[in-house]
Amino acid sequence: MSTGLLYREISKTKSEKAVKIAVSQGDGIGPEIMQATLNILQAAGANIEPEFIDLGQKVYLAGNSAGIDSEAWDIIKRNKVILKAPISTPQGKGYKSLNVTLRKSLGLFANVRPVAALDPFISTGHRNMDVVIIRENEEDLYAGIEHQQTSDVVQCLKLITRPGCERIIRYAFEYARVYRRKKVTCMLKDNIMKLTDGLFHRVFDEIAQEYPEIKSETQIIDIGAAKLAANPENYDVVVTSNLYGDIISDIVAEIAGSVGLAGSANIGREAAMFEAIHGSAPDIAGFNIANPSGLINAAVMMLAHIGQNEIADKVRNAWLATIEDGYHTADIFKEGRSKKCVNTQEFADEVIRRLGDVPRVLEVSHLGNGTGKIRMKEYQRPKMHKSLVGTDVFLDWQGSDPNELGSKLANLDTPGIKLKMITNRGVKVYPGGMDQTYCTDHWRCRFVSREANTSTSGLSYPGISYLQVLSLLTKLVIDGYDIIKTENLYEFDGQPAFSLGQGE
């Protein structure tokens, strides 16, 4: 399995100067698995110098709601490489996810999670599984922009950008090219979310044309996830957006044998962070029974990233040999297959004993033989003509009859603008709605030019001015309507850049 990363050229020369690494020991089982991992790296001859930083629960409870202090930021910015054990976010209001903060603040746009089967040594029904999930790491619903708008309705904004799509999709194809992967599969839901996931799909098709030697395909995320779980051997590299990627990366890790085995890399142009994909497991903290494999594999990816590929191979091959020899922690131990159930430090000791060995059955790691570099293009913003053609006004209205609301809004004295439709939870309820449609107190009211063609599909939208929108909003406020928010409707290069209501 290829686990190398890259914005850095894969080097065959050893640096005499140790690479400084920001190291967070984390919470829960974090200190135990980090110590085991660092012991292995030291024994293997990794040329690194850890600089320890405090992240997570200790910092949160000291009164810092971000979970990270200025000293830790300074070390991270200076070193640009982080090896991080799992952290805990205290329960209660006011605490944001530090993992998301680190990824977004440092521009770590690519989350890379390689997963390969270790059959027959760890139980899985998928002997030939060898998948890399490449997940967009900064956008989508994980932007965390949420609002309560009425007593009935809350919203979360799904943000997908063209530069974000281009970066992650190009990274996936570049990763496939460098590591001789044969296929890239894109998973999305553009049959429903035609603008957001539709943009991801269009960019995927555009960039795939630049890599004719690599097979490309797209799948709808729901059936794609099902097929991935049932037949992972049919997949090679999978690229997708943030939420989908979070879900399917855990799926493939679990069906490979255990989420506790998988490492993760978060890659940006200037910095990188390496971590296990599992949580801090406070229920078993302090018992010295946690499996350090996820963090060990993350450390292997880190070594590849900083150019210490031979050491990365040495650690990876010793870990594989330990798995083959049946020295397993409790989470993967099985009578009749495993030789001995070992604790966290004993597992690390067994890996250290096998440094220099290679697996006999599982695929030997050969990162030290590779060369290559992922090449990323700078984003070029396209020039597009943008015109305002309408506005969606969202109202908190306590009535229940959409025809009542529609009649009132249709008779507003709004020069140049008219009501086109009203939706509730995305479904058109005026004009011509269904009596059976359940309505909340959250109403989207679409206004367009009085010259717009709304007799058929409503695809002809003459432009309006923002002064007309302001006049409309002023009239609504004067008439006592509770305006939650507005979303302006635009055309780009003459094409509508907004979705129709269901039934519109």
C-alpha positions as CSV (number, residue, x, y, z in Angstrom):
1,M,0.0,0.0,0.0
2,S,1.3,3.4,-0.9
3,T,1.2,5.8,2.0
4,G,3.5,8.7,0.9
5,L,2.3,12.2,0.7
6,L,3.6,15.0,-1.0
7,Y,4.1,18.6,-1.6
8,R,7.7,17.7,-0.8
9,E,9.9,15.9,-3.3
10,I,10.5,12.3,-2.2
11,S,14.2,12.3,-1.3
12,K,16.7,9.5,-1.2
13,T,19.3,11.4,0.7
14,K,19.3,11.6,4.5
15,S,19.3,15.0,6.1
16,E,21.9,15.4,8.8
17,K,19.7,17.9,10.6
18,A,16.8,16.5,12.5
19,V,13.4,17.6,11.4
20,K,11.5,19.4,14.1
21,I,7.9,18.0,14.6
22,A,5.2,19.5,16.7
23,V,3.9,16.6,18.8
24,S,0.6,16.6,20.7
25,Q,0.1,13.8,23.1
26,G,-3.6,14.3,23.2
27,D,-6.3,13.2,25.6
28,G,-7.6,9.8,26.8
29,I,-5.5,7.1,25.3
30,G,-3.4,9.7,23.4
31,P,-0.4,9.8,25.7
32,E,-0.1,6.0,25.8
33,I,-0.2,5.5,22.0
34,M,2.0,8.5,21.3
35,Q,4.7,7.2,23.7
36,A,4.5,3.8,22.0
37,T,4.8,5.4,18.6
38,L,7.7,7.7,19.5
39,N,9.6,4.7,21.0
40,I,9.3,2.9,17.6
41,L,10.4,6.0,15.7
42,Q,13.4,6.5,17.9
43,A,14.4,2.8,17.6
44,A,14.0,2.9,13.8
45,G,16.3,5.9,13.6
46,A,13.9,8.5,12.5
47,N,15.7,11.8,12.2
48,I,13.2,13.9,14.0
49,E,13.1,16.2,17.0
50,P,9.7,16.3,18.8
51,E,8.6,19.6,20.2
52,F,5.6,18.9,22.5
53,I,2.6,21.1,22.5
54,D,-0.6,21.1,24.5
55,L,-3.9,20.8,22.6
56,G,-7.4,19.8,23.6
57,Q,-9.1,19.2,26.9
58,K,-6.4,20.6,29.2
59,V,-6.3,23.8,27.2
60,Y,-10.1,24.0,26.9
61,L,-10.6,23.6,30.7
62,A,-7.9,26.2,31.4
63,G,-10.3,28.7,29.9
64,N,-9.3,28.8,26.3
65,S,-12.4,28.0,24.2
66,A,-10.3,27.3,21.1
67,G,-8.4,24.4,22.7
68,I,-5.0,25.8,21.6
69,D,-2.8,28.6,22.9
70,S,-0.5,31.0,21.2
71,E,2.7,29.0,22.2
72,A,1.3,25.9,20.4
73,W,0.4,28.0,17.4
74,D,4.0,29.4,17.2
75,I,5.5,25.9,17.3
76,I,3.2,24.7,14.6
77,K,3.8,27.6,12.4
78,R,7.5,27.2,12.8
79,N,7.7,23.5,12.2
80,K,4.8,23.1,9.7
81,V,4.5,19.3,10.6
82,I,2.3,18.0,13.4
83,L,2.0,14.5,14.8
84,K,-1.2,14.5,16.8
85,A,-2.8,11.9,19.1
86,P,-6.6,12.0,19.6
87,I,-8.0,14.9,21.6
88,S,-11.3,15.4,23.5
89,T,-13.6,18.4,23.3
90,P,-15.4,19.0,26.6
91,Q,-19.2,18.7,26.6
92,G,-21.0,22.0,26.8
93,K,-21.6,25.2,24.9
94,G,-18.8,27.4,23.5
95,Y,-16.3,24.7,22.4
96,K,-15.5,24.4,18.7
97,S,-13.8,21.4,17.2
98,L,-10.1,21.9,17.4
99,N,-9.5,19.4,14.6
100,V,-11.6,21.5,12.2
101,T,-9.8,24.7,13.5
102,L,-6.4,23.2,12.8
103,R,-7.4,21.9,9.3
104,K,-8.9,25.2,8.2
105,S,-6.5,27.6,9.9
106,L,-3.5,25.8,8.3
107,G,-5.1,25.2,4.9
108,L,-4.9,21.5,5.2
109,F,-7.3,20.9,2.3
110,A,-6.6,17.2,1.6
111,N,-7.4,14.4,4.1
112,V,-5.8,11.2,2.9
113,R,-6.7,7.9,4.4
114,P,-5.2,4.7,2.9
115,V,-6.7,1.4,4.0
116,A,-5.6,-2.1,3.0
117,A,-6.8,-5.5,4.1
118,L,-4.5,-7.5,6.4
119,D,-6.1,-10.8,5.6
120,P,-5.8,-13.5,6.9
121,F,-4.1,-12.1,9.9
122,I,-6.9,-9.7,10.7
123,S,-10.4,-10.8,9.9
124,T,-12.0,-9.2,6.9
125,G,-14.2,-10.4,4.0
126,H,-12.2,-8.4,1.5
127,R,-8.8,-9.9,1.0
128,N,-7.8,-7.7,-2.0
129,M,-9.0,-4.4,-0.5
130,D,-6.5,-1.5,-1.0
131,V,-8.3,1.8,-1.1
132,V,-7.3,5.4,-0.6
133,I,-10.0,7.9,0.5
134,I,-9.1,11.5,-0.4
135,R,-11.5,13.8,1.3
136,E,-11.9,17.6,0.9
137,N,-11.1,19.0,4.4
138,E,-12.2,22.6,4.7
139,E,-15.6,23.2,3.1
140,D,-19.1,21.6,2.8
141,L,-21.3,21.3,5.9
142,Y,-18.2,21.1,8.1
143,A,-17.8,24.9,7.6
144,G,-20.1,24.8,10.7
145,I,-22.2,27.8,9.7
146,E,-25.5,27.1,11.4
147,H,-28.5,29.3,12.5
148,Q,-31.8,28.8,14.1
149,Q,-34.2,30.9,12.0
150,T,-37.7,30.2,13.5
151,S,-39.1,28.2,16.3
152,D,-39.4,25.3,13.9
153,V,-36.3,25.5,11.7
154,V,-32.5,25.5,11.9
155,Q,-30.2,25.6,9.0
156,C,-26.6,24.5,8.1
157,L,-25.0,26.1,5.1
158,K,-23.3,23.7,2.6
159,L,-20.4,25.6,1.1
160,I,-18.7,24.2,-2.0
161,T,-16.2,26.4,-3.9
162,R,-14.6,26.0,-7.3
163,P,-11.1,26.5,-5.9
164,G,-11.8,23.9,-3.2
165,C,-13.1,21.4,-5.8
166,E,-10.1,22.0,-8.1
167,R,-7.6,21.5,-5.3
168,I,-8.9,18.3,-3.9
169,I,-9.8,16.7,-7.2
170,R,-6.4,17.5,-8.8
171,Y,-4.7,16.2,-5.6
172,A,-6.6,12.9,-6.0
173,F,-5.4,12.5,-9.7
174,E,-1.9,13.6,-8.8
175,Y,-1.8,11.1,-6.0
176,A,-3.0,8.4,-8.3
177,R,-0.4,9.3,-10.9
178,V,2.6,9.4,-8.4
179,Y,1.6,6.1,-6.7
180,R,0.6,4.3,-9.9
181,R,-3.0,4.0,-9.0
182,K,-5.3,3.1,-11.9
183,K,-8.7,4.6,-11.1
184,V,-10.2,7.6,-9.4
185,T,-13.9,7.4,-8.3
186,C,-15.8,10.6,-7.4
187,M,-18.8,10.2,-5.0
188,L,-21.4,12.9,-4.7
189,K,-25.2,13.6,-4.7
190,D,-25.7,15.9,-7.6
191,N,-29.0,14.3,-8.6
192,I,-30.4,16.3,-5.6
193,M,-27.9,19.0,-4.9
194,K,-27.4,20.2,-8.5
195,L,-25.5,23.3,-7.7
196,T,-23.1,22.3,-4.9
197,D,-22.5,18.7,-5.7
198,G,-23.1,19.6,-9.4
199,L,-20.1,21.9,-9.3
200,F,-17.9,19.1,-7.7
201,H,-19.0,16.8,-10.6
202,R,-18.3,19.3,-13.3
203,V,-14.8,20.1,-12.0
204,F,-14.1,16.3,-11.7
205,D,-15.0,15.8,-15.3
206,E,-12.8,18.8,-16.4
207,I,-9.7,17.7,-14.4
208,A,-10.1,14.0,-15.4
209,Q,-9.5,15.0,-19.0
210,E,-6.0,16.0,-18.0
211,Y,-5.2,12.5,-16.9
212,P,-6.3,10.2,-19.7
213,E,-4.1,7.4,-18.4
214,I,-6.1,7.1,-15.2
215,K,-9.6,5.7,-15.4
216,S,-12.3,8.0,-13.9
217,E,-15.9,7.4,-12.8
218,T,-18.6,9.1,-10.7
219,Q,-21.1,7.5,-8.4
220,I,-24.0,8.7,-6.3
221,I,-22.8,8.6,-2.7
222,D,-25.6,6.4,-1.3
223,I,-25.2,3.5,-3.7
224,G,-21.5,4.2,-4.0
225,A,-21.0,3.8,-0.2
226,A,-23.0,0.6,-0.3
227,K,-20.9,-0.8,-3.2
228,L,-17.7,0.4,-1.4
229,A,-18.7,-1.5,1.7
230,A,-19.7,-4.7,-0.2
231,N,-16.9,-4.8,-2.8
232,P,-14.0,-2.5,-1.8
233,E,-11.7,-4.4,-4.1
234,N,-13.4,-2.6,-7.0
235,Y,-12.1,0.8,-5.8
236,D,-8.7,2.4,-5.9
237,V,-8.7,6.1,-5.1
238,V,-12.0,7.7,-4.0
239,V,-12.3,11.5,-3.9
240,T,-15.3,13.3,-2.4
241,S,-16.4,16.2,-0.3
242,N,-16.0,16.6,3.4
243,L,-19.0,15.0,5.0
244,Y,-19.2,12.1,2.6
245,G,-15.5,11.5,2.9
246,D,-15.7,11.4,6.7
247,I,-18.4,8.7,6.5
248,I,-16.9,6.4,3.9
249,S,-13.3,6.6,5.3
250,D,-14.6,5.1,8.5
251,I,-16.6,2.5,6.6
252,V,-13.5,1.3,4.7
253,A,-11.4,1.3,7.9
254,E,-13.9,-0.8,9.7
255,I,-14.5,-3.4,7.0
256,A,-10.7,-3.7,6.7
257,G,-10.6,-5.0,10.2
258,S,-10.7,-2.1,12.7
259,V,-10.9,1.7,12.7
260,G,-8.0,1.5,15.2
261,L,-5.6,0.5,12.5
262,A,-5.9,3.4,10.1
263,G,-3.8,6.5,10.0
264,S,-4.7,9.8,8.4
265,A,-2.8,12.7,6.8
266,N,-4.0,16.2,6.4
267,I,-2.1,18.0,3.7
268,G,-1.8,21.6,2.7
269,R,0.6,23.7,0.7
270,E,2.6,24.9,3.7
271,A,1.8,22.5,6.5
272,A,0.7,18.9,7.3
273,M,-0.8,17.1,10.2
274,F,-0.8,13.3,10.8
275,E,-3.1,11.5,13.2
276,A,-5.0,8.3,13.9
277,I,-8.6,8.4,12.7
278,H,-10.1,7.1,15.9
279,G,-11.1,9.1,19.0
280,S,-9.5,9.5,22.4
281,A,-11.4,6.6,24.0
282,P,-11.4,7.9,27.6
283,D,-13.2,4.8,28.8
284,I,-10.0,2.7,28.4
285,A,-7.4,5.5,29.1
286,G,-4.7,4.6,31.6
287,F,-5.1,0.8,31.2
288,N,-2.3,0.4,28.6
289,I,-4.5,-1.7,26.3
290,A,-5.2,0.7,23.4
291,N,-4.0,-0.2,19.9
292,P,-1.3,2.3,18.7
293,S,-1.5,1.1,15.1
294,G,-3.5,4.0,13.8
295,L,-0.9,6.5,15.1
296,I,2.0,4.3,14.0
297,N,0.6,4.3,10.4
298,A,0.1,8.1,10.6
299,A,3.7,8.4,11.6
300,V,4.8,6.3,8.6
301,M,2.9,8.8,6.4
302,M,4.6,11.6,8.2
303,L,8.1,10.1,7.6
304,A,7.2,9.7,3.9
305,H,6.1,13.4,3.8
306,I,9.4,14.7,5.2
307,G,11.5,12.5,2.9
308,Q,12.6,9.8,5.3
309,N,11.1,7.0,3.2
310,E,13.5,4.3,4.1
311,I,12.7,4.7,7.8
312,A,9.0,4.8,6.9
313,D,9.4,1.5,5.1
314,K,11.4,0.1,8.1
315,V,8.6,1.0,10.5
316,R,5.7,-0.1,8.2
317,N,7.3,-3.5,7.4
318,A,8.1,-4.2,11.1
319,W,4.5,-3.3,11.9
320,L,3.2,-5.7,9.2
321,A,5.6,-8.5,10.4
322,T,4.2,-8.0,14.0
323,I,0.7,-8.4,12.7
324,E,1.7,-11.5,10.7
325,D,3.3,-13.0,13.8
326,G,0.1,-12.8,15.7
327,Y,1.0,-10.2,18.4
328,H,-2.3,-8.4,18.6
329,T,-3.9,-5.9,21.0
330,A,-7.3,-6.8,22.5
331,D,-9.4,-5.0,19.8
332,I,-8.1,-7.3,17.0
333,F,-7.1,-10.4,19.1
334,K,-8.9,-13.6,18.1
335,E,-8.4,-17.0,19.5
336,G,-7.0,-19.5,17.0
337,R,-5.6,-16.8,14.8
338,S,-3.7,-14.5,17.1
339,K,-0.6,-15.8,19.0
340,K,-0.7,-13.5,22.0
341,C,-2.8,-10.6,23.3
342,V,-0.5,-7.8,24.1
343,N,-0.9,-4.4,25.7
344,T,0.0,-1.0,24.1
345,Q,3.7,-1.0,25.1
346,E,4.2,-4.7,24.5
347,F,2.9,-4.2,20.9
348,A,5.4,-1.4,20.4
349,D,8.2,-3.6,21.8
350,E,7.2,-6.4,19.3
351,V,7.4,-3.9,16.4
352,I,10.8,-2.7,17.6
353,R,12.1,-6.3,17.8
354,R,11.1,-6.7,14.1
355,L,12.8,-3.5,12.7
356,G,14.7,-4.7,9.7
357,D,12.2,-7.5,9.0
358,V,9.7,-7.6,6.2
359,P,6.3,-9.3,6.0
360,R,6.2,-12.8,4.4
361,V,2.6,-12.7,3.2
362,L,1.4,-9.1,3.2
363,E,2.7,-6.6,0.7
364,V,6.1,-5.2,1.5
365,S,6.3,-1.4,1.8
366,H,8.6,0.1,-0.8
367,L,8.4,3.9,-0.4
368,G,12.2,4.1,-0.3
369,N,12.3,3.1,-4.0
370,G,9.9,5.8,-5.2
371,T,10.3,9.2,-6.6
372,G,7.8,11.8,-7.6
373,K,6.0,14.9,-6.7
374,I,2.4,16.1,-6.7
375,R,2.1,19.1,-8.9
376,M,-0.7,21.5,-8.1
377,K,-1.7,24.4,-10.4
378,E,-2.6,27.8,-9.0
379,Y,-6.3,28.6,-9.1
380,Q,-7.3,30.9,-11.9
381,R,-10.7,32.6,-11.2
382,P,-12.8,32.5,-14.4
383,K,-14.3,35.8,-15.7
384,M,-18.1,35.5,-15.7
385,H,-20.8,38.0,-16.3
386,K,-23.1,38.2,-13.3
387,S,-26.6,39.7,-13.3
388,L,-29.2,40.0,-10.5
389,V,-32.5,38.5,-11.6
390,G,-34.5,38.0,-8.4
391,T,-34.4,37.4,-4.7
392,D,-35.6,34.8,-2.2
393,V,-37.0,36.3,0.9
394,F,-37.3,34.0,3.9
395,L,-40.1,34.8,6.3
396,D,-41.0,33.6,9.8
397,W,-44.8,33.6,9.3
398,Q,-47.0,31.9,11.9
399,G,-50.0,31.2,9.6
400,S,-50.7,27.8,8.1
401,D,-52.4,28.6,4.7
402,P,-49.8,29.3,2.0
403,N,-52.6,30.7,-0.2
404,E,-53.3,33.4,2.4
405,L,-49.6,34.4,2.5
406,G,-49.3,34.1,-1.3
407,S,-52.4,36.4,-1.9
408,K,-51.0,39.1,0.4
409,L,-47.5,39.1,-1.1
410,A,-48.9,38.9,-4.7
411,N,-50.8,42.1,-4.0
412,L,-47.9,44.1,-2.6
413,D,-47.1,47.4,-4.4
414,T,-43.6,46.5,-5.4
415,P,-42.6,48.3,-8.6
416,G,-40.8,46.1,-11.1
417,I,-40.9,43.0,-8.9
418,K,-43.6,40.3,-8.4
419,L,-44.0,37.1,-6.3
420,K,-43.2,34.0,-8.4
421,M,-43.7,31.3,-5.8
422,I,-43.6,30.3,-2.2
423,T,-41.9,27.1,-0.9
424,N,-41.9,25.5,2.5
425,R,-38.9,23.1,3.2
426,G,-38.1,23.4,-0.5
427,V,-41.5,22.3,-1.8
428,K,-43.7,24.7,-3.8
429,V,-46.8,25.5,-1.8
430,Y,-48.0,28.6,-3.8
431,P,-49.4,28.8,-6.3
432,G,-51.0,25.5,-6.9
433,G,-49.6,23.6,-3.8
434,M,-50.9,20.4,-2.4
435,D,-53.2,20.4,0.7
436,Q,-51.3,17.4,2.1
437,T,-47.9,19.2,2.2
438,Y,-46.8,19.8,5.8
439,C,-45.8,23.4,6.4
440,T,-43.5,24.9,9.1
441,D,-43.2,28.5,10.1
442,H,-40.3,29.0,7.6
443,W,-41.4,30.3,4.1
444,R,-39.2,31.0,1.1
445,C,-40.8,33.7,-1.1
446,R,-39.3,34.1,-4.5
447,F,-39.6,37.5,-6.2
448,V,-38.5,38.1,-9.8
449,S,-39.0,40.8,-12.4
450,R,-42.6,41.6,-13.4
451,E,-41.4,41.0,-17.0
452,A,-40.1,37.5,-16.2
453,N,-41.7,34.6,-18.1
454,T,-43.4,32.5,-15.4
455,S,-46.1,30.9,-17.5
456,T,-44.1,27.8,-18.3
457,S,-40.7,26.8,-16.9
458,G,-39.8,30.3,-15.7
459,L,-36.4,30.2,-17.4
460,S,-36.5,33.7,-18.8
461,Y,-35.3,36.1,-16.1
462,P,-34.9,39.8,-17.0
463,G,-32.5,41.7,-14.7
464,I,-33.6,43.7,-11.7
465,S,-31.7,46.3,-9.5
466,Y,-30.7,45.9,-5.9
467,L,-32.6,49.1,-5.2
468,Q,-35.8,47.2,-6.2
469,V,-34.8,44.5,-3.7
470,L,-34.3,47.1,-1.0
471,S,-37.7,48.6,-1.8
472,L,-39.3,45.2,-1.5
473,L,-37.7,44.5,1.8
474,T,-38.7,47.9,3.1
475,K,-42.3,47.3,2.1
476,L,-42.3,43.9,3.8
477,V,-41.0,45.4,7.0
478,I,-43.5,48.2,7.0
479,D,-46.3,45.6,6.5
480,G,-45.1,43.7,9.6
481,Y,-43.4,40.7,8.1
482,D,-40.5,39.0,10.0
483,I,-37.7,38.7,7.4
484,I,-35.2,36.0,8.4
485,K,-32.8,36.4,5.6
486,T,-32.6,37.0,1.8
487,E,-30.7,35.2,-0.9
488,N,-30.2,37.0,-4.2
489,L,-30.8,35.1,-7.4
490,Y,-28.1,35.5,-10.1
491,E,-27.4,34.4,-13.6
492,F,-23.7,33.8,-14.6
493,D,-23.0,34.1,-18.3
494,G,-26.8,33.9,-18.9
495,Q,-27.3,30.7,-16.9
496,P,-29.5,30.6,-13.8
497,A,-27.3,30.0,-10.8
498,F,-30.1,29.0,-8.3
499,S,-32.2,25.9,-7.8
500,L,-35.8,25.6,-8.6
501,G,-38.3,24.7,-5.9
502,Q,-39.5,21.1,-5.8
503,G,-42.6,21.3,-8.0
504,E,-41.7,24.7,-9.5
